[in-house]
């Protein structure tokens, strides 16, 4: 099954629809973090990493959020 990468701008995208999904966040510096999306507000985004720790990332530092969407083929 193919996949499509969805790129979301953290300033304008509907972040609450990502709850529970595996995502990657790319910071303005180019650093990338992966985890399960937990929540977001106007100030920060919270991911749960592979060790089930909650990681907080300020929205001002995030360049984009990337998630996978399965395709129909």
CHARMM internal coordinates of N, CA and C (Angstrom, degrees):
IC EDIT
DIST 1 N 1 CA 1.4467
DIST 1 CA 1 C 1.5210
ANGL 1 N 1 CA 1 C 108.36
DIST 1 C 2 N 1.3268
ANGL 1 CA 1 C 2 N 116.72
DIHE 1 N 1 CA 1 C 2 N 131.87
DIST 2 N 2 CA 1.4486
ANGL 1 C 2 N 2 CA 121.98
DIHE 1 CA 1 C 2 N 2 CA 179.52
DIST 2 CA 2 C 1.5129
ANGL 2 N 2 CA 2 C 111.97
DIHE 1 C 2 N 2 CA 2 C -76.94
DIST 2 C 3 N 1.3126
ANGL 2 CA 2 C 3 N 115.10
DIHE 2 N 2 CA 2 C 3 N 163.13
DIST 3 N 3 CA 1.4660
ANGL 2 C 3 N 3 CA 120.72
DIHE 2 CA 2 C 3 N 3 CA 178.05
DIST 3 CA 3 C 1.5167
ANGL 3 N 3 CA 3 C 109.42
DIHE 2 C 3 N 3 CA 3 C -130.08
DIST 3 C 4 N 1.2914
ANGL 3 CA 3 C 4 N 115.06
DIHE 3 N 3 CA 3 C 4 N 153.76
DIST 4 N 4 CA 1.4569
ANGL 3 C 4 N 4 CA 122.31
DIHE 3 CA 3 C 4 N 4 CA 174.77
DIST 4 CA 4 C 1.5177
ANGL 4 N 4 CA 4 C 108.06
DIHE 3 C 4 N 4 CA 4 C -123.38
DIST 4 C 5 N 1.3217
ANGL 4 CA 4 C 5 N 115.93
DIHE 4 N 4 CA 4 C 5 N 133.62
DIST 5 N 5 CA 1.4574
ANGL 4 C 5 N 5 CA 120.22
DIHE 4 CA 4 C 5 N 5 CA 176.05
DIST 5 CA 5 C 1.5164
ANGL 5 N 5 CA 5 C 109.18
DIHE 4 C 5 N 5 CA 5 C -85.61
DIST 5 C 6 N 1.3104
ANGL 5 CA 5 C 6 N 115.69
DIHE 5 N 5 CA 5 C 6 N 130.41
DIST 6 N 6 CA 1.4544
ANGL 5 C 6 N 6 CA 122.19
DIHE 5 CA 5 C 6 N 6 CA 177.41
DIST 6 CA 6 C 1.5242
ANGL 6 N 6 CA 6 C 107.00
DIHE 5 C 6 N 6 CA 6 C -107.60
DIST 6 C 7 N 1.3228
ANGL 6 CA 6 C 7 N 117.23
DIHE 6 N 6 CA 6 C 7 N 123.97
DIST 7 N 7 CA 1.4653
ANGL 6 C 7 N 7 CA 122.49
DIHE 6 CA 6 C 7 N 7 CA 179.00
DIST 7 CA 7 C 1.5212
ANGL 7 N 7 CA 7 C 108.54
DIHE 6 C 7 N 7 CA 7 C -104.78
DIST 7 C 8 N 1.3263
ANGL 7 CA 7 C 8 N 115.33
DIHE 7 N 7 CA 7 C 8 N 127.07
DIST 8 N 8 CA 1.4615
ANGL 7 C 8 N 8 CA 121.22
DIHE 7 CA 7 C 8 N 8 CA -174.88
DIST 8 CA 8 C 1.5210
ANGL 8 N 8 CA 8 C 109.25
DIHE 7 C 8 N 8 CA 8 C -121.34
DIST 8 C 9 N 1.3069
ANGL 8 CA 8 C 9 N 116.12
DIHE 8 N 8 CA 8 C 9 N 131.43
DIST 9 N 9 CA 1.4628
ANGL 8 C 9 N 9 CA 122.08
DIHE 8 CA 8 C 9 N 9 CA 174.30
DIST 9 CA 9 C 1.5305
ANGL 9 N 9 CA 9 C 107.43
DIHE 8 C 9 N 9 CA 9 C -79.75
DIST 9 C 10 N 1.3279
ANGL 9 CA 9 C 10 N 118.57
DIHE 9 N 9 CA 9 C 10 N 120.52
DIST 10 N 10 CA 1.4687
ANGL 9 C 10 N 10 CA 119.94
DIHE 9 CA 9 C 10 N 10 CA -176.60
DIST 10 CA 10 C 1.5229
ANGL 10 N 10 CA 10 C 113.75
DIHE 9 C 10 N 10 CA 10 C -64.28
DIST 10 C 11 N 1.3261
ANGL 10 CA 10 C 11 N 117.77
DIHE 10 N 10 CA 10 C 11 N -22.12
DIST 11 N 11 CA 1.4666
ANGL 10 C 11 N 11 CA 120.13
DIHE 10 CA 10 C 11 N 11 CA -178.91
DIST 11 CA 11 C 1.5247
ANGL 11 N 11 CA 11 C 112.28
DIHE 10 C 11 N 11 CA 11 C -78.64
DIST 11 C 12 N 1.3385
ANGL 11 CA 11 C 12 N 117.35
DIHE 11 N 11 CA 11 C 12 N -29.09
DIST 12 N 12 CA 1.4651
ANGL 11 C 12 N 12 CA 119.68
DIHE 11 CA 11 C 12 N 12 CA -173.93
DIST 12 CA 12 C 1.5217
ANGL 12 N 12 CA 12 C 114.34
DIHE 11 C 12 N 12 CA 12 C -120.64
DIST 12 C 13 N 1.3297
ANGL 12 CA 12 C 13 N 118.54
DIHE 12 N 12 CA 12 C 13 N -13.05
DIST 13 N 13 CA 1.4601
ANGL 12 C 13 N 13 CA 121.01
DIHE 12 CA 12 C 13 N 13 CA -174.82
DIST 13 CA 13 C 1.5214
ANGL 13 N 13 CA 13 C 113.61
DIHE 12 C 13 N 13 CA 13 C -79.88
DIST 13 C 14 N 1.3342
ANGL 13 CA 13 C 14 N 115.79
DIHE 13 N 13 CA 13 C 14 N 161.67
DIST 14 N 14 CA 1.4633
ANGL 13 C 14 N 14 CA 122.51
DIHE 13 CA 13 C 14 N 14 CA 176.21
DIST 14 CA 14 C 1.5237
ANGL 14 N 14 CA 14 C 108.03
DIHE 13 C 14 N 14 CA 14 C -84.74
DIST 14 C 15 N 1.3226
ANGL 14 CA 14 C 15 N 116.75
DIHE 14 N 14 CA 14 C 15 N 91.43
DIST 15 N 15 CA 1.4556
ANGL 14 C 15 N 15 CA 121.31
DIHE 14 CA 14 C 15 N 15 CA -173.88
DIST 15 CA 15 C 1.5251
ANGL 15 N 15 CA 15 C 113.05
DIHE 14 C 15 N 15 CA 15 C -74.54
DIST 15 C 16 N 1.3147
ANGL 15 CA 15 C 16 N 118.38
DIHE 15 N 15 CA 15 C 16 N -29.48
DIST 16 N 16 CA 1.4643
ANGL 15 C 16 N 16 CA 120.25
DIHE 15 CA 15 C 16 N 16 CA -177.07
DIST 16 CA 16 C 1.5264
ANGL 16 N 16 CA 16 C 112.09
DIHE 15 C 16 N 16 CA 16 C -65.08
DIST 16 C 17 N 1.3209
ANGL 16 CA 16 C 17 N 117.79
DIHE 16 N 16 CA 16 C 17 N -22.74
DIST 17 N 17 CA 1.4667
ANGL 16 C 17 N 17 CA 120.32
DIHE 16 CA 16 C 17 N 17 CA 178.31
DIST 17 CA 17 C 1.5263
ANGL 17 N 17 CA 17 C 111.80
DIHE 16 C 17 N 17 CA 17 C -71.97
DIST 17 C 18 N 1.3334
ANGL 17 CA 17 C 18 N 117.61
DIHE 17 N 17 CA 17 C 18 N -10.60
DIST 18 N 18 CA 1.4634
ANGL 17 C 18 N 18 CA 122.16
DIHE 17 CA 17 C 18 N 18 CA -179.49
DIST 18 CA 18 C 1.5243
ANGL 18 N 18 CA 18 C 113.27
DIHE 17 C 18 N 18 CA 18 C -89.87
DIST 18 C 19 N 1.3116
ANGL 18 CA 18 C 19 N 118.38
DIHE 18 N 18 CA 18 C 19 N -3.02
DIST 19 N 19 CA 1.4653
ANGL 18 C 19 N 19 CA 122.05
DIHE 18 CA 18 C 19 N 19 CA -175.20
DIST 19 CA 19 C 1.5267
ANGL 19 N 19 CA 19 C 110.73
DIHE 18 C 19 N 19 CA 19 C -54.06
DIST 19 C 20 N 1.3454
ANGL 19 CA 19 C 20 N 115.44
DIHE 19 N 19 CA 19 C 20 N 126.35
DIST 20 N 20 CA 1.4557
ANGL 19 C 20 N 20 CA 122.12
DIHE 19 CA 19 C 20 N 20 CA 178.41
DIST 20 CA 20 C 1.5163
ANGL 20 N 20 CA 20 C 114.98
DIHE 19 C 20 N 20 CA 20 C 85.88
DIST 20 C 21 N 1.3253
ANGL 20 CA 20 C 21 N 117.86
DIHE 20 N 20 CA 20 C 21 N -4.38
DIST 21 N 21 CA 1.4644
ANGL 20 C 21 N 21 CA 121.26
DIHE 20 CA 20 C 21 N 21 CA -178.55
DIST 21 CA 21 C 1.5280
ANGL 21 N 21 CA 21 C 111.03
DIHE 20 C 21 N 21 CA 21 C -91.84
DIST 21 C 22 N 1.3411
ANGL 21 CA 21 C 22 N 117.44
DIHE 21 N 21 CA 21 C 22 N 146.59
DIST 22 N 22 CA 1.4610
ANGL 21 C 22 N 22 CA 119.44
DIHE 21 CA 21 C 22 N 22 CA 171.67
DIST 22 CA 22 C 1.5269
ANGL 22 N 22 CA 22 C 109.37
DIHE 21 C 22 N 22 CA 22 C -72.71
DIST 22 C 23 N 1.3187
ANGL 22 CA 22 C 23 N 116.60
DIHE 22 N 22 CA 22 C 23 N 130.65
DIST 23 N 23 CA 1.4596
ANGL 22 C 23 N 23 CA 121.75
DIHE 22 CA 22 C 23 N 23 CA -178.49
DIST 23 CA 23 C 1.5247
ANGL 23 N 23 CA 23 C 110.02
DIHE 22 C 23 N 23 CA 23 C -137.36
DIST 23 C 24 N 1.3132
ANGL 23 CA 23 C 24 N 115.29
DIHE 23 N 23 CA 23 C 24 N 163.62
DIST 24 N 24 CA 1.4628
ANGL 23 C 24 N 24 CA 123.06
DIHE 23 CA 23 C 24 N 24 CA 169.03
DIST 24 CA 24 C 1.5159
ANGL 24 N 24 CA 24 C 106.54
DIHE 23 C 24 N 24 CA 24 C -120.05
DIST 24 C 25 N 1.3158
ANGL 24 CA 24 C 25 N 115.98
DIHE 24 N 24 CA 24 C 25 N 139.08
DIST 25 N 25 CA 1.4582
ANGL 24 C 25 N 25 CA 119.26
DIHE 24 CA 24 C 25 N 25 CA 173.87
DIST 25 CA 25 C 1.5228
ANGL 25 N 25 CA 25 C 107.74
DIHE 24 C 25 N 25 CA 25 C -115.32
DIST 25 C 26 N 1.3206
ANGL 25 CA 25 C 26 N 115.26
DIHE 25 N 25 CA 25 C 26 N 139.16
DIST 26 N 26 CA 1.4591
ANGL 25 C 26 N 26 CA 121.64
DIHE 25 CA 25 C 26 N 26 CA 179.42
DIST 26 CA 26 C 1.5174
ANGL 26 N 26 CA 26 C 107.15
DIHE 25 C 26 N 26 CA 26 C -114.00
DIST 26 C 27 N 1.3244
ANGL 26 CA 26 C 27 N 115.85
DIHE 26 N 26 CA 26 C 27 N 119.67
DIST 27 N 27 CA 1.4585
ANGL 26 C 27 N 27 CA 120.45
DIHE 26 CA 26 C 27 N 27 CA 179.15
DIST 27 CA 27 C 1.5231
ANGL 27 N 27 CA 27 C 109.99
DIHE 26 C 27 N 27 CA 27 C -78.74
DIST 27 C 28 N 1.3102
ANGL 27 CA 27 C 28 N 116.52
DIHE 27 N 27 CA 27 C 28 N 163.53
DIST 28 N 28 CA 1.4634
ANGL 27 C 28 N 28 CA 121.77
DIHE 27 CA 27 C 28 N 28 CA 178.39
DIST 28 CA 28 C 1.5307
ANGL 28 N 28 CA 28 C 110.74
DIHE 27 C 28 N 28 CA 28 C -59.91
DIST 28 C 29 N 1.3281
ANGL 28 CA 28 C 29 N 117.16
DIHE 28 N 28 CA 28 C 29 N -27.42
DIST 29 N 29 CA 1.4636
ANGL 28 C 29 N 29 CA 121.61
DIHE 28 CA 28 C 29 N 29 CA 179.22
DIST 29 CA 29 C 1.5244
ANGL 29 N 29 CA 29 C 112.79
DIHE 28 C 29 N 29 CA 29 C -76.98
DIST 29 C 30 N 1.3513
ANGL 29 CA 29 C 30 N 116.86
DIHE 29 N 29 CA 29 C 30 N -11.26
DIST 30 N 30 CA 1.4592
ANGL 29 C 30 N 30 CA 120.94
DIHE 29 CA 29 C 30 N 30 CA -178.64
DIST 30 CA 30 C 1.5163
ANGL 30 N 30 CA 30 C 113.63
DIHE 29 C 30 N 30 CA 30 C 101.12
DIST 30 C 31 N 1.3240
ANGL 30 CA 30 C 31 N 118.13
DIHE 30 N 30 CA 30 C 31 N -12.33
DIST 31 N 31 CA 1.4667
ANGL 30 C 31 N 31 CA 121.21
DIHE 30 CA 30 C 31 N 31 CA 177.48
DIST 31 CA 31 C 1.5241
ANGL 31 N 31 CA 31 C 109.34
DIHE 30 C 31 N 31 CA 31 C -66.51
DIST 31 C 32 N 1.3350
ANGL 31 CA 31 C 32 N 115.74
DIHE 31 N 31 CA 31 C 32 N 142.09
DIST 32 N 32 CA 1.4617
ANGL 31 C 32 N 32 CA 121.36
DIHE 31 CA 31 C 32 N 32 CA -178.21
DIST 32 CA 32 C 1.5182
ANGL 32 N 32 CA 32 C 109.64
DIHE 31 C 32 N 32 CA 32 C -121.54
DIST 32 C 33 N 1.3334
ANGL 32 CA 32 C 33 N 115.91
DIHE 32 N 32 CA 32 C 33 N 136.41
DIST 33 N 33 CA 1.4627
ANGL 32 C 33 N 33 CA 122.62
DIHE 32 CA 32 C 33 N 33 CA 177.36
DIST 33 CA 33 C 1.5158
ANGL 33 N 33 CA 33 C 108.64
DIHE 32 C 33 N 33 CA 33 C -125.75
DIST 33 C 34 N 1.3401
ANGL 33 CA 33 C 34 N 116.10
DIHE 33 N 33 CA 33 C 34 N 142.14
DIST 34 N 34 CA 1.4561
ANGL 33 C 34 N 34 CA 120.84
DIHE 33 CA 33 C 34 N 34 CA 179.08
DIST 34 CA 34 C 1.5152
ANGL 34 N 34 CA 34 C 109.62
DIHE 33 C 34 N 34 CA 34 C -119.39
DIST 34 C 35 N 1.3147
ANGL 34 CA 34 C 35 N 115.87
DIHE 34 N 34 CA 34 C 35 N 150.14
DIST 35 N 35 CA 1.4544
ANGL 34 C 35 N 35 CA 120.98
DIHE 34 CA 34 C 35 N 35 CA 177.14
DIST 35 CA 35 C 1.5133
ANGL 35 N 35 CA 35 C 110.69
DIHE 34 C 35 N 35 CA 35 C 172.80
DIST 35 C 36 N 1.3235
ANGL 35 CA 35 C 36 N 114.86
DIHE 35 N 35 CA 35 C 36 N -175.21
DIST 36 N 36 CA 1.4571
ANGL 35 C 36 N 36 CA 121.64
DIHE 35 CA 35 C 36 N 36 CA 177.49
DIST 36 CA 36 C 1.5183
ANGL 36 N 36 CA 36 C 108.50
DIHE 35 C 36 N 36 CA 36 C -94.23
DIST 36 C 37 N 1.3210
ANGL 36 CA 36 C 37 N 116.15
DIHE 36 N 36 CA 36 C 37 N 128.89
DIST 37 N 37 CA 1.4638
ANGL 36 C 37 N 37 CA 121.30
DIHE 36 CA 36 C 37 N 37 CA -178.86
DIST 37 CA 37 C 1.5236
ANGL 37 N 37 CA 37 C 109.15
DIHE 36 C 37 N 37 CA 37 C -67.15
DIST 37 C 38 N 1.3351
ANGL 37 CA 37 C 38 N 116.60
DIHE 37 N 37 CA 37 C 38 N 126.16
DIST 38 N 38 CA 1.4665
ANGL 37 C 38 N 38 CA 121.77
DIHE 37 CA 37 C 38 N 38 CA 179.08
DIST 38 CA 38 C 1.5229
ANGL 38 N 38 CA 38 C 110.23
DIHE 37 C 38 N 38 CA 38 C -102.80
DIST 38 C 39 N 1.3329
ANGL 38 CA 38 C 39 N 117.07
DIHE 38 N 38 CA 38 C 39 N -56.50
DIST 39 N 39 CA 1.4667
ANGL 38 C 39 N 39 CA 120.25
DIHE 38 CA 38 C 39 N 39 CA -179.41
DIST 39 CA 39 C 1.5232
ANGL 39 N 39 CA 39 C 109.78
DIHE 38 C 39 N 39 CA 39 C -166.00
DIST 39 C 40 N 1.3293
ANGL 39 CA 39 C 40 N 114.40
DIHE 39 N 39 CA 39 C 40 N 170.86
DIST 40 N 40 CA 1.4601
ANGL 39 C 40 N 40 CA 121.00
DIHE 39 CA 39 C 40 N 40 CA 176.23
DIST 40 CA 40 C 1.5193
ANGL 40 N 40 CA 40 C 108.45
DIHE 39 C 40 N 40 CA 40 C -153.70
DIST 40 C 41 N 1.3214
ANGL 40 CA 40 C 41 N 114.83
DIHE 40 N 40 CA 40 C 41 N 148.91
DIST 41 N 41 CA 1.4614
ANGL 40 C 41 N 41 CA 120.88
DIHE 40 CA 40 C 41 N 41 CA 171.88
DIST 41 CA 41 C 1.5245
ANGL 41 N 41 CA 41 C 107.00
DIHE 40 C 41 N 41 CA 41 C -133.53
DIST 41 C 42 N 1.3001
ANGL 41 CA 41 C 42 N 118.04
DIHE 41 N 41 CA 41 C 42 N -163.24
DIST 42 N 42 CA 1.4745
ANGL 41 C 42 N 42 CA 120.64
DIHE 41 CA 41 C 42 N 42 CA -177.51
DIST 42 CA 42 C 1.5257
ANGL 42 N 42 CA 42 C 113.15
DIHE 41 C 42 N 42 CA 42 C -69.11
DIST 42 C 43 N 1.3214
ANGL 42 CA 42 C 43 N 116.94
DIHE 42 N 42 CA 42 C 43 N -21.14
DIST 43 N 43 CA 1.4592
ANGL 42 C 43 N 43 CA 121.48
DIHE 42 CA 42 C 43 N 43 CA -174.51
DIST 43 CA 43 C 1.5280
ANGL 43 N 43 CA 43 C 114.24
DIHE 42 C 43 N 43 CA 43 C -100.25
DIST 43 C 44 N 1.3463
ANGL 43 CA 43 C 44 N 117.22
DIHE 43 N 43 CA 43 C 44 N -41.05
DIST 44 N 44 CA 1.4573
ANGL 43 C 44 N 44 CA 119.58
DIHE 43 CA 43 C 44 N 44 CA -171.04
DIST 44 CA 44 C 1.5257
ANGL 44 N 44 CA 44 C 112.59
DIHE 43 C 44 N 44 CA 44 C -148.01
DIST 44 C 45 N 1.3247
ANGL 44 CA 44 C 45 N 113.71
DIHE 44 N 44 CA 44 C 45 N 163.04
DIST 45 N 45 CA 1.4518
ANGL 44 C 45 N 45 CA 122.94
DIHE 44 CA 44 C 45 N 45 CA 176.56
DIST 45 CA 45 C 1.5200
ANGL 45 N 45 CA 45 C 107.02
DIHE 44 C 45 N 45 CA 45 C -117.79
DIST 45 C 46 N 1.3175
ANGL 45 CA 45 C 46 N 117.82
DIHE 45 N 45 CA 45 C 46 N 140.07
DIST 46 N 46 CA 1.4591
ANGL 45 C 46 N 46 CA 121.63
DIHE 45 CA 45 C 46 N 46 CA -179.05
DIST 46 CA 46 C 1.5220
ANGL 46 N 46 CA 46 C 109.17
DIHE 45 C 46 N 46 CA 46 C -116.24
DIST 46 C 47 N 1.3401
ANGL 46 CA 46 C 47 N 115.83
DIHE 46 N 46 CA 46 C 47 N 124.57
DIST 47 N 47 CA 1.4593
ANGL 46 C 47 N 47 CA 123.42
DIHE 46 CA 46 C 47 N 47 CA 175.02
DIST 47 CA 47 C 1.5178
ANGL 47 N 47 CA 47 C 108.96
DIHE 46 C 47 N 47 CA 47 C -114.32
DIST 47 C 48 N 1.3281
ANGL 47 CA 47 C 48 N 116.01
DIHE 47 N 47 CA 47 C 48 N 149.35
DIST 48 N 48 CA 1.4609
ANGL 47 C 48 N 48 CA 120.90
DIHE 47 CA 47 C 48 N 48 CA 170.88
DIST 48 CA 48 C 1.5223
ANGL 48 N 48 CA 48 C 106.44
DIHE 47 C 48 N 48 CA 48 C -103.90
DIST 48 C 49 N 1.3288
ANGL 48 CA 48 C 49 N 116.79
DIHE 48 N 48 CA 48 C 49 N 122.73
DIST 49 N 49 CA 1.4619
ANGL 48 C 49 N 49 CA 120.00
DIHE 48 CA 48 C 49 N 49 CA -176.42
DIST 49 CA 49 C 1.5292
ANGL 49 N 49 CA 49 C 111.00
DIHE 48 C 49 N 49 CA 49 C -82.70
DIST 49 C 50 N 1.3156
ANGL 49 CA 49 C 50 N 116.74
DIHE 49 N 49 CA 49 C 50 N -175.86
DIST 50 N 50 CA 1.4605
ANGL 49 C 50 N 50 CA 122.42
DIHE 49 CA 49 C 50 N 50 CA -177.97
DIST 50 CA 50 C 1.5116
ANGL 50 N 50 CA 50 C 114.54
DIHE 49 C 50 N 50 CA 50 C -64.42
DIST 50 C 51 N 1.3150
ANGL 50 CA 50 C 51 N 117.79
DIHE 50 N 50 CA 50 C 51 N -19.45
DIST 51 N 51 CA 1.4672
ANGL 50 C 51 N 51 CA 122.45
DIHE 50 CA 50 C 51 N 51 CA 177.85
DIST 51 CA 51 C 1.5196
ANGL 51 N 51 CA 51 C 111.65
DIHE 50 C 51 N 51 CA 51 C -98.76
DIST 51 C 52 N 1.3357
ANGL 51 CA 51 C 52 N 116.58
DIHE 51 N 51 CA 51 C 52 N 14.73
DIST 52 N 52 CA 1.4748
ANGL 51 C 52 N 52 CA 124.40
DIHE 51 CA 51 C 52 N 52 CA 178.14
DIST 52 CA 52 C 1.5271
ANGL 52 N 52 CA 52 C 113.02
DIHE 51 C 52 N 52 CA 52 C 63.18
DIST 52 C 53 N 1.3263
ANGL 52 CA 52 C 53 N 116.06
DIHE 52 N 52 CA 52 C 53 N 30.03
DIST 53 N 53 CA 1.4642
ANGL 52 C 53 N 53 CA 121.07
DIHE 52 CA 52 C 53 N 53 CA 173.71
DIST 53 CA 53 C 1.5152
ANGL 53 N 53 CA 53 C 108.51
DIHE 52 C 53 N 53 CA 53 C -98.66
DIST 53 C 54 N 1.2996
ANGL 53 CA 53 C 54 N 116.53
DIHE 53 N 53 CA 53 C 54 N 140.45
DIST 54 N 54 CA 1.4622
ANGL 53 C 54 N 54 CA 121.26
DIHE 53 CA 53 C 54 N 54 CA 178.90
DIST 54 CA 54 C 1.5290
ANGL 54 N 54 CA 54 C 108.54
DIHE 53 C 54 N 54 CA 54 C -85.49
DIST 54 C 55 N 1.3289
ANGL 54 CA 54 C 55 N 115.60
DIHE 54 N 54 CA 54 C 55 N 126.28
DIST 55 N 55 CA 1.4641
ANGL 54 C 55 N 55 CA 122.62
DIHE 54 CA 54 C 55 N 55 CA -179.74
DIST 55 CA 55 C 1.5163
ANGL 55 N 55 CA 55 C 108.96
DIHE 54 C 55 N 55 CA 55 C -114.36
DIST 55 C 56 N 1.3127
ANGL 55 CA 55 C 56 N 116.68
DIHE 55 N 55 CA 55 C 56 N 130.22
DIST 56 N 56 CA 1.4643
ANGL 55 C 56 N 56 CA 122.48
DIHE 55 CA 55 C 56 N 56 CA -179.31
DIST 56 CA 56 C 1.5256
ANGL 56 N 56 CA 56 C 109.39
DIHE 55 C 56 N 56 CA 56 C -103.05
DIST 56 C 57 N 1.3291
ANGL 56 CA 56 C 57 N 115.66
DIHE 56 N 56 CA 56 C 57 N 132.34
DIST 57 N 57 CA 1.4601
ANGL 56 C 57 N 57 CA 121.71
DIHE 56 CA 56 C 57 N 57 CA 179.99
DIST 57 CA 57 C 1.5260
ANGL 57 N 57 CA 57 C 108.51
DIHE 56 C 57 N 57 CA 57 C -128.83
DIST 57 C 58 N 1.3358
ANGL 57 CA 57 C 58 N 118.23
DIHE 57 N 57 CA 57 C 58 N 124.04
DIST 58 N 58 CA 1.4699
ANGL 57 C 58 N 58 CA 120.45
DIHE 57 CA 57 C 58 N 58 CA 178.03
DIST 58 CA 58 C 1.5329
ANGL 58 N 58 CA 58 C 110.79
DIHE 57 C 58 N 58 CA 58 C -62.99
DIST 58 C 59 N 1.3266
ANGL 58 CA 58 C 59 N 116.95
DIHE 58 N 58 CA 58 C 59 N 132.57
DIST 59 N 59 CA 1.4710
ANGL 58 C 59 N 59 CA 121.07
DIHE 58 CA 58 C 59 N 59 CA -179.59
DIST 59 CA 59 C 1.5254
ANGL 59 N 59 CA 59 C 112.31
DIHE 58 C 59 N 59 CA 59 C -60.92
DIST 59 C 60 N 1.3221
ANGL 59 CA 59 C 60 N 117.23
DIHE 59 N 59 CA 59 C 60 N -30.37
DIST 60 N 60 CA 1.4631
ANGL 59 C 60 N 60 CA 120.46
DIHE 59 CA 59 C 60 N 60 CA -178.86
DIST 60 CA 60 C 1.5325
ANGL 60 N 60 CA 60 C 112.19
DIHE 59 C 60 N 60 CA 60 C -63.55
DIST 60 C 61 N 1.3371
ANGL 60 CA 60 C 61 N 117.59
DIHE 60 N 60 CA 60 C 61 N -22.82
DIST 61 N 61 CA 1.4621
ANGL 60 C 61 N 61 CA 121.17
DIHE 60 CA 60 C 61 N 61 CA -178.54
DIST 61 CA 61 C 1.5233
ANGL 61 N 61 CA 61 C 113.43
DIHE 60 C 61 N 61 CA 61 C -94.65
DIST 61 C 62 N 1.3400
ANGL 61 CA 61 C 62 N 117.81
DIHE 61 N 61 CA 61 C 62 N -8.10
DIST 62 N 62 CA 1.4630
ANGL 61 C 62 N 62 CA 121.51
DIHE 61 CA 61 C 62 N 62 CA -174.81
DIST 62 CA 62 C 1.5274
ANGL 62 N 62 CA 62 C 110.00
DIHE 61 C 62 N 62 CA 62 C -90.20
DIST 62 C 63 N 1.3355
ANGL 62 CA 62 C 63 N 115.77
DIHE 62 N 62 CA 62 C 63 N 125.35
DIST 63 N 63 CA 1.4552
ANGL 62 C 63 N 63 CA 121.02
DIHE 62 CA 62 C 63 N 63 CA 178.14
DIST 63 CA 63 C 1.5161
ANGL 63 N 63 CA 63 C 112.52
DIHE 62 C 63 N 63 CA 63 C -83.17
DIST 63 C 64 N 1.3503
ANGL 63 CA 63 C 64 N 116.85
DIHE 63 N 63 CA 63 C 64 N -44.17
DIST 64 N 64 CA 1.4602
ANGL 63 C 64 N 64 CA 120.66
DIHE 63 CA 63 C 64 N 64 CA 177.93
DIST 64 CA 64 C 1.5249
ANGL 64 N 64 CA 64 C 110.35
DIHE 63 C 64 N 64 CA 64 C -159.15
DIST 64 C 65 N 1.3219
ANGL 64 CA 64 C 65 N 114.24
DIHE 64 N 64 CA 64 C 65 N 160.50
DIST 65 N 65 CA 1.4590
ANGL 64 C 65 N 65 CA 122.51
DIHE 64 CA 64 C 65 N 65 CA 176.64
DIST 65 CA 65 C 1.5201
ANGL 65 N 65 CA 65 C 106.34
DIHE 64 C 65 N 65 CA 65 C -118.12
DIST 65 C 66 N 1.3330
ANGL 65 CA 65 C 66 N 116.55
DIHE 65 N 65 CA 65 C 66 N 132.70
DIST 66 N 66 CA 1.4599
ANGL 65 C 66 N 66 CA 121.09
DIHE 65 CA 65 C 66 N 66 CA -177.02
DIST 66 CA 66 C 1.5233
ANGL 66 N 66 CA 66 C 109.10
DIHE 65 C 66 N 66 CA 66 C -120.86
DIST 66 C 67 N 1.3390
ANGL 66 CA 66 C 67 N 116.21
DIHE 66 N 66 CA 66 C 67 N 130.72
DIST 67 N 67 CA 1.4620
ANGL 66 C 67 N 67 CA 120.67
DIHE 66 CA 66 C 67 N 67 CA 175.39
DIST 67 CA 67 C 1.5271
ANGL 67 N 67 CA 67 C 108.77
DIHE 66 C 67 N 67 CA 67 C -134.43
DIST 67 C 68 N 1.3347
ANGL 67 CA 67 C 68 N 116.72
DIHE 67 N 67 CA 67 C 68 N 160.05
DIST 68 N 68 CA 1.4620
ANGL 67 C 68 N 68 CA 122.77
DIHE 67 CA 67 C 68 N 68 CA 179.67
DIST 68 CA 68 C 1.5152
ANGL 68 N 68 CA 68 C 110.09
DIHE 67 C 68 N 68 CA 68 C -95.56
DIST 68 C 69 N 1.3096
ANGL 68 CA 68 C 69 N 114.96
DIHE 68 N 68 CA 68 C 69 N 142.98
DIST 69 N 69 CA 1.4621
ANGL 68 C 69 N 69 CA 120.44
DIHE 68 CA 68 C 69 N 69 CA 172.57
DIST 69 CA 69 C 1.5194
ANGL 69 N 69 CA 69 C 106.56
DIHE 68 C 69 N 69 CA 69 C -128.67
DIST 69 C 70 N 1.3271
ANGL 69 CA 69 C 70 N 117.21
DIHE 69 N 69 CA 69 C 70 N 122.10
DIST 70 N 70 CA 1.4559
ANGL 69 C 70 N 70 CA 120.89
DIHE 69 CA 69 C 70 N 70 CA 179.18
DIST 70 CA 70 C 1.5145
ANGL 70 N 70 CA 70 C 111.14
DIHE 69 C 70 N 70 CA 70 C -64.53
DIST 70 C 71 N 1.3261
ANGL 70 CA 70 C 71 N 116.42
DIHE 70 N 70 CA 70 C 71 N 140.40
DIST 71 N 71 CA 1.4643
ANGL 70 C 71 N 71 CA 119.73
DIHE 70 CA 70 C 71 N 71 CA 178.89
DIST 71 CA 71 C 1.5271
ANGL 71 N 71 CA 71 C 109.89
DIHE 70 C 71 N 71 CA 71 C -95.80
DIST 71 C 72 N 1.3075
ANGL 71 CA 71 C 72 N 117.08
DIHE 71 N 71 CA 71 C 72 N 170.71
DIST 72 N 72 CA 1.4562
ANGL 71 C 72 N 72 CA 121.52
DIHE 71 CA 71 C 72 N 72 CA -175.32
DIST 72 CA 72 C 1.5295
ANGL 72 N 72 CA 72 C 113.37
DIHE 71 C 72 N 72 CA 72 C -84.31
DIST 72 C 73 N 1.3273
ANGL 72 CA 72 C 73 N 118.97
DIHE 72 N 72 CA 72 C 73 N -1.81
DIST 73 N 73 CA 1.4651
ANGL 72 C 73 N 73 CA 119.40
DIHE 72 CA 72 C 73 N 73 CA -179.83
DIST 73 CA 73 C 1.5053
ANGL 73 N 73 CA 73 C 111.04
DIHE 72 C 73 N 73 CA 73 C -114.52
END
COOR INIT
IC SEED 1 N 1 CA 1 C
IC BUILD
